[in-house]
Amino acid sequence: MNKPSQHDDGFEDRVWEFGCEITFDPAADCFLSPYANDFDQAFTYECPPDHIITGMSSYHDDGFEDRR
């Protein structure tokens, strides 16, 4: 699944596009992964086999003007 983002020059931030899907097991155990990228690096994350992404968060750094 590829979910693109667009940069907003007014806010100097990104807007992400997400979608929803019915899962195969709503009672599955959840876990948190570490950050998938560092500042000024590409964001790439691949779910482990038989896993799905259920949430996402990020941290903005004004010095880098970037998120991780």
C-alpha positions as CSV (number, residue, x, y, z in Angstrom):
1,M,0.0,0.0,0.0
2,N,1.4,3.4,-0.9
3,K,-0.1,6.5,0.8
4,P,1.3,9.7,-0.6
5,S,1.8,13.0,1.2
6,Q,1.8,16.5,0.0
7,H,3.9,19.4,1.4
8,D,2.0,22.5,2.5
9,D,4.3,25.5,2.1
10,G,2.0,27.7,4.3
11,F,2.4,25.4,7.3
12,E,5.8,24.0,6.2
13,D,4.4,20.6,7.0
14,R,3.0,17.5,5.3
15,V,-0.5,16.3,4.8
16,W,-0.9,12.5,4.5
17,E,-3.6,10.5,2.8
18,F,-4.9,7.4,4.6
19,G,-7.5,4.8,4.1
20,C,-9.3,2.2,6.1
21,E,-9.7,-1.5,5.5
22,I,-11.5,-4.3,7.3
23,T,-9.0,-6.4,9.2
24,F,-8.7,-10.1,9.3
25,D,-8.5,-10.3,13.1
26,P,-9.9,-7.4,15.2
27,A,-8.6,-9.0,18.5
28,A,-5.0,-9.1,17.3
29,D,-2.2,-8.0,19.7
30,C,-0.8,-4.5,19.1
31,F,2.8,-3.3,19.4
32,L,4.6,0.0,18.9
33,S,7.5,0.2,16.5
34,P,10.4,2.6,16.8
35,Y,10.6,5.7,14.6
36,A,10.8,4.5,10.9
37,N,13.0,7.4,9.9
38,D,15.1,10.3,11.2
39,F,15.0,13.9,10.2
40,D,15.8,14.8,6.6
41,Q,15.4,11.1,5.6
42,A,12.8,9.2,3.6
43,F,10.0,7.5,5.4
44,T,9.7,3.8,4.6
45,Y,8.0,1.2,6.7
46,E,6.9,-2.3,5.8
47,C,4.7,-4.2,8.1
48,P,5.9,-7.6,9.4
49,P,4.1,-10.6,7.8
50,D,0.4,-10.9,9.0
51,H,0.4,-7.4,10.6
52,I,-1.3,-4.1,9.8
53,I,-0.8,-0.5,10.7
54,T,-3.5,0.7,13.1
55,G,-2.1,4.2,14.0
56,M,0.7,6.6,13.4
57,S,2.3,9.5,15.2
58,S,5.1,11.9,14.5
59,Y,7.3,14.5,16.1
60,H,8.1,17.9,14.4
61,D,11.5,19.6,15.0
62,D,11.6,23.3,14.1
63,G,15.4,23.2,13.6
64,F,15.1,20.6,10.9
65,E,11.7,21.8,9.7
66,D,10.9,18.1,9.4
67,R,9.0,15.3,11.0
68,R,10.0,11.8,12.1
